[in-house]
Amino acid sequence: MKAYVATNICGVFAFDEDGKVVSKKLFPKEPEAIAMRLEKSRSGGLIDEEKDVISGLKKSGYREIVLDKNVAFEGVKITKEPENKGNALAANEFRRLAIEAGWAASQTELNAIMTKVNIILSGKKIKSVGRDKIIMQVIGVIDEMDEDLNSLSERLREWYGLHFPELSREVKSHEKFSDMIGKSGNREKIKEFGKLASRSVGMEFSEQDAETAKEFASALSGMYAANEKLSKYLEKVCEETMPNLSAVAGPLLASRLVSQAGGLEKIAKLPSSTIQLLGAEKALFRHLRGQGRAPKYGVLFGHPLIQQAPKHLKGKVARLISAKLSLAAKMDFYSKRDNSKEMKEDLERKVAGLIKGFGG
């Protein structure tokens, strides 16, 4: 005889081939206990209530039990069928089953229990989200801030250039430029360039003009400081969450790669050839349509070892790095073992050997 065993919010039910309930084991009506049992059952293990039902079926002469997961039970043949009739009945008829079994006195009571259980399960799911999701959000903020800072800094240079055009030529760093103006305002107060200011051909700023520019520059300096603080925070989270990937790529580049892949788990499952091209999808599609050359790398181009490599070896260096990144991601996600120092040294040694071998 064959029976179908399935679990729903009110307990574990066994159905015969005609869809009739032949055995059941109900859960206690405690949301926390129900959530814990459902979570364990969905993860692939057998909960006590499932074991009790299967044991009872065995004693009743059932020799084949159909479940939606791979498990073993002594003396009984367990068959895995994810979309079996027992699962469909337990899912679609759970309201009727709960009322007929006396587990819930009314639909209202059942709805109240379901709501509490779903809140608990949703909360656990949110808590279980990996810290790689934090990394993805923070690198997104940093990249957007970088774009905004560059745009706003250029605007500040044009604005303040009306008053002191010579300063923009002397100070190349956007951050330093905004910091100087944020502290001084009027050109005469920038002591470091006092002589240059006295000979400036720029227009005169009123006190209000200078003060407004000063306030804007000060706000920009605050953004630069916040960006720096975020970068340091990101480095720390990366080193804790994915030490091997961070060591091989550097924290910021590792974050961008994980973000492009969609998470640490996803990049751990990607082949090295795909990791090498993350961020170059548009160029790859153009190439596949016969429009342009095949890309050699995506965001990986920012890796220091690729930047330093001779032009004719950049592609080969990128392959070495992506292979090491693939291994690093798998180690970070699956084994959680920190081999960051060894992996980084091995990569640097292989790249140096490659360049030397080609006379670079």
ChimeraX attribute file (.defattr): number of C-alpha atoms within 10 A of each C-alpha:
attribute: neighborCount
match mode: 1-to-1
recipient: residues
	/A:1	12
	/A:2	18
	/A:3	28
	/A:4	27
	/A:5	27
	/A:6	24
	/A:7	27
	/A:8	22
	/A:9	23
	/A:10	26
	/A:11	23
	/A:12	23
	/A:13	28
	/A:14	28
	/A:15	23
	/A:16	18
	/A:17	12
	/A:18	8
	/A:19	14
	/A:20	14
	/A:21	17
	/A:22	16
	/A:23	17
	/A:24	22
	/A:25	18
	/A:26	18
	/A:27	18
	/A:28	12
	/A:29	15
	/A:30	11
	/A:31	21
	/A:32	13
	/A:33	13
	/A:34	24
	/A:35	21
	/A:36	15
	/A:37	22
	/A:38	18
	/A:39	16
	/A:40	12
	/A:41	19
	/A:42	13
	/A:43	10
	/A:44	12
	/A:45	15
	/A:46	18
	/A:47	17
	/A:48	13
	/A:49	19
	/A:50	21
	/A:51	14
	/A:52	16
	/A:53	19
	/A:54	27
	/A:55	16
	/A:56	15
	/A:57	22
	/A:58	20
	/A:59	10
	/A:60	11
	/A:61	11
	/A:62	18
	/A:63	16
	/A:64	18
	/A:65	22
	/A:66	23
	/A:67	23
	/A:68	20
	/A:69	17
	/A:70	14
	/A:71	13
	/A:72	12
	/A:73	13
	/A:74	8
	/A:75	11
	/A:76	16
	/A:77	16
	/A:78	22
	/A:79	17
	/A:80	14
	/A:81	15
	/A:82	14
	/A:83	10
	/A:84	15
	/A:85	21
	/A:86	27
	/A:87	23
	/A:88	14
	/A:89	20
	/A:90	24
	/A:91	15
	/A:92	12
	/A:93	12
	/A:94	19
	/A:95	19
	/A:96	13
	/A:97	20
	/A:98	21
	/A:99	15
	/A:100	11
	/A:101	14
	/A:102	11
	/A:103	18
	/A:104	19
	/A:105	12
	/A:106	12
	/A:107	13
	/A:108	10
	/A:109	11
	/A:110	19
	/A:111	13
	/A:112	11
	/A:113	18
	/A:114	17
	/A:115	11
	/A:116	16
	/A:117	21
	/A:118	15
	/A:119	13
	/A:120	16
	/A:121	18
	/A:122	13
	/A:123	11
	/A:124	14
	/A:125	11
	/A:126	9
	/A:127	10
	/A:128	9
	/A:129	10
	/A:130	13
	/A:131	16
	/A:132	20
	/A:133	15
	/A:134	16
	/A:135	26
	/A:136	21
	/A:137	12
	/A:138	19
	/A:139	22
	/A:140	15
	/A:141	14
	/A:142	18
	/A:143	14
	/A:144	11
	/A:145	16
	/A:146	15
	/A:147	11
	/A:148	14
	/A:149	19
	/A:150	13
	/A:151	11
	/A:152	16
	/A:153	20
	/A:154	14
	/A:155	12
	/A:156	21
	/A:157	20
	/A:158	14
	/A:159	13
	/A:160	26
	/A:161	16
	/A:162	14
	/A:163	21
	/A:164	25
	/A:165	18
	/A:166	17
	/A:167	21
	/A:168	17
	/A:169	10
	/A:170	11
	/A:171	13
	/A:172	10
	/A:173	11
	/A:174	19
	/A:175	19
	/A:176	13
	/A:177	20
	/A:178	28
	/A:179	19
	/A:180	21
	/A:181	25
	/A:182	23
	/A:183	15
	/A:184	20
	/A:185	25
	/A:186	23
	/A:187	23
	/A:188	16
	/A:189	14
	/A:190	17
	/A:191	12
	/A:192	10
	/A:193	14
	/A:194	13
	/A:195	11
	/A:196	17
	/A:197	21
	/A:198	11
	/A:199	10
	/A:200	17
	/A:201	13
	/A:202	15
	/A:203	12
	/A:204	14
	/A:205	17
	/A:206	10
	/A:207	10
	/A:208	11
	/A:209	14
	/A:210	19
	/A:211	17
	/A:212	14
	/A:213	21
	/A:214	23
	/A:215	17
	/A:216	17
	/A:217	27
	/A:218	20
	/A:219	15
	/A:220	23
	/A:221	24
	/A:222	16
	/A:223	17
	/A:224	20
	/A:225	13
	/A:226	14
	/A:227	18
	/A:228	13
	/A:229	11
	/A:230	16
	/A:231	18
	/A:232	14
	/A:233	13
	/A:234	21
	/A:235	19
	/A:236	14
	/A:237	18
	/A:238	24
	/A:239	17
	/A:240	14
	/A:241	19
	/A:242	26
	/A:243	26
	/A:244	32
	/A:245	32
	/A:246	26
	/A:247	22
	/A:248	26
	/A:249	24
	/A:250	18
	/A:251	25
	/A:252	21
	/A:253	19
	/A:254	28
	/A:255	29
	/A:256	22
	/A:257	26
	/A:258	25
	/A:259	23
	/A:260	17
	/A:261	20
	/A:262	14
	/A:263	19
	/A:264	26
	/A:265	17
	/A:266	15
	/A:267	24
	/A:268	22
	/A:269	15
	/A:270	14
	/A:271	14
	/A:272	20
	/A:273	15
	/A:274	17
	/A:275	27
	/A:276	26
	/A:277	23
	/A:278	20
	/A:279	20
	/A:280	17
	/A:281	14
	/A:282	11
	/A:283	19
	/A:284	21
	/A:285	14
	/A:286	14
	/A:287	14
	/A:288	12
	/A:289	9
	/A:290	10
	/A:291	11
	/A:292	12
	/A:293	11
	/A:294	15
	/A:295	17
	/A:296	18
	/A:297	25
	/A:298	21
	/A:299	17
	/A:300	25
	/A:301	18
	/A:302	13
	/A:303	18
	/A:304	11
	/A:305	19
	/A:306	20
	/A:307	13
	/A:308	11
	/A:309	19
	/A:310	14
	/A:311	10
	/A:312	10
	/A:313	16
	/A:314	19
	/A:315	18
	/A:316	16
	/A:317	24
	/A:318	26
	/A:319	18
	/A:320	18
	/A:321	26
	/A:322	23
	/A:323	17
	/A:324	20
	/A:325	28
	/A:326	21
	/A:327	18
	/A:328	28
	/A:329	27
	/A:330	22
	/A:331	20
	/A:332	23
	/A:333	18
	/A:334	10
	/A:335	9
	/A:336	15
	/A:337	14
	/A:338	18
	/A:339	15
	/A:340	20
	/A:341	12
	/A:342	12
	/A:343	19
	/A:344	20
	/A:345	13
	/A:346	14
	/A:347	19
	/A:348	15
	/A:349	11
	/A:350	14
	/A:351	21
	/A:352	15
	/A:353	13
	/A:354	17
	/A:355	16
	/A:356	10
	/A:357	9
	/A:358	10
	/A:359	7
	/A:360	13
